[in-house]
Amino acid sequence: MTSSNRLVAGGSRRALCVGLVLASTALPALAFDPQSQSQSRPRAGTSSSLSPSAILIDRDDRLSPSEYAAFHHLPPTVVAARYGATGVVRCGGAVGTGQLVGSSGVLVTASHVLFEPGGQSRGGAGSCTFDIVVGGRHQVMAILTQQVICGATEPYANPAVRDWAVAPLERPVAGVRPYPLAGPIAVPSTIVLAAAARSGGVENHSLEMCTARKVTGGSPSGVREIAIDCDAEGGTSGAALLTENGAFAGVYVGFRSAHPGTPGPFSMTHYNFGVTAEGALRKAINETAARTQPLSASR
């Protein structure tokens, strides 16, 4: 039996996001939730040491930014500039990943990172934040959750292709290069998964070059759900699917697996997946960015 999961956290306020997309296919997602997971940080490697939410394809190929720079023969400054718009989203008890796209004041993540079942915000006013380090400077910005545009007001009750959210920040992040929007990506194609957290709610930045393998669903607006062979675990929810040049191609949503917590080859019973930055998601990013500051140049 294949397991699919969206991990839940506490929340109190009714969500006021705008549903833009109609349904299609699909299910799961990964955000760290202290009410449903162990607080310990597992080490990747053997199946006995893995978090139950870890979905590793063959082995753990995630690298730290410095390891990624060395492996791909890139200057660390290039890696920091190209993949540096990713940070940690904290909302109520949930911890996930988010990134700045199109504008230094626009956050994109998975909807279930911000909202719980029933369409309630995971945090009260001002308690949902985006945490990022730019050029050695730590910045924490409040997420304006009452101005969120999302694929579904109740992400757990809808297909996973609707599990995305775009929100303005209280103020722009200083000194950052937001990810420009990529054009529609081919499938299969090479992508980079940029995450900022792991199981236990621990901040841990990683980069992994992997492959968008198969289209597994879609929405009438043009958002596609794609199966990927990247590695992920609790805290990866909302992470960026990027091109090799650092353009935003989509957002990580979740996994489907017959054996979560145990590494194995990519298959239709063991894979991670995300949704593409097309259709209603792309429109939401452009509209939110237009209300904050000029868009970054697309690539």
Secondary structure, 3 states (H helix, E strand, C coil): CCEECECCCCCCEECCCEECCCCCCCCCECCECCCCCCCCCCCCCCHHHCCCCCECECCCCCECHHHHHHHCCCCHHHHHHHCCCEEEEEECCEEEEEEEECCCCEEEECHHHHEECCCEECCCCCCCEEEEEECCEEEEEEECHHHCEECCCCHHHCCHHHCCEEEEECCCCCCCCCECECCCCCCCEEEEEEEEEECCCEEEEEEEEEEEEEEEEECCCCCEEEEECCCECCCCCCCEEECCCCCEEEEEEEEEECCCCCCECCECCEEEEEEECCHHHHHHHHHHHHCCCCCCCCC
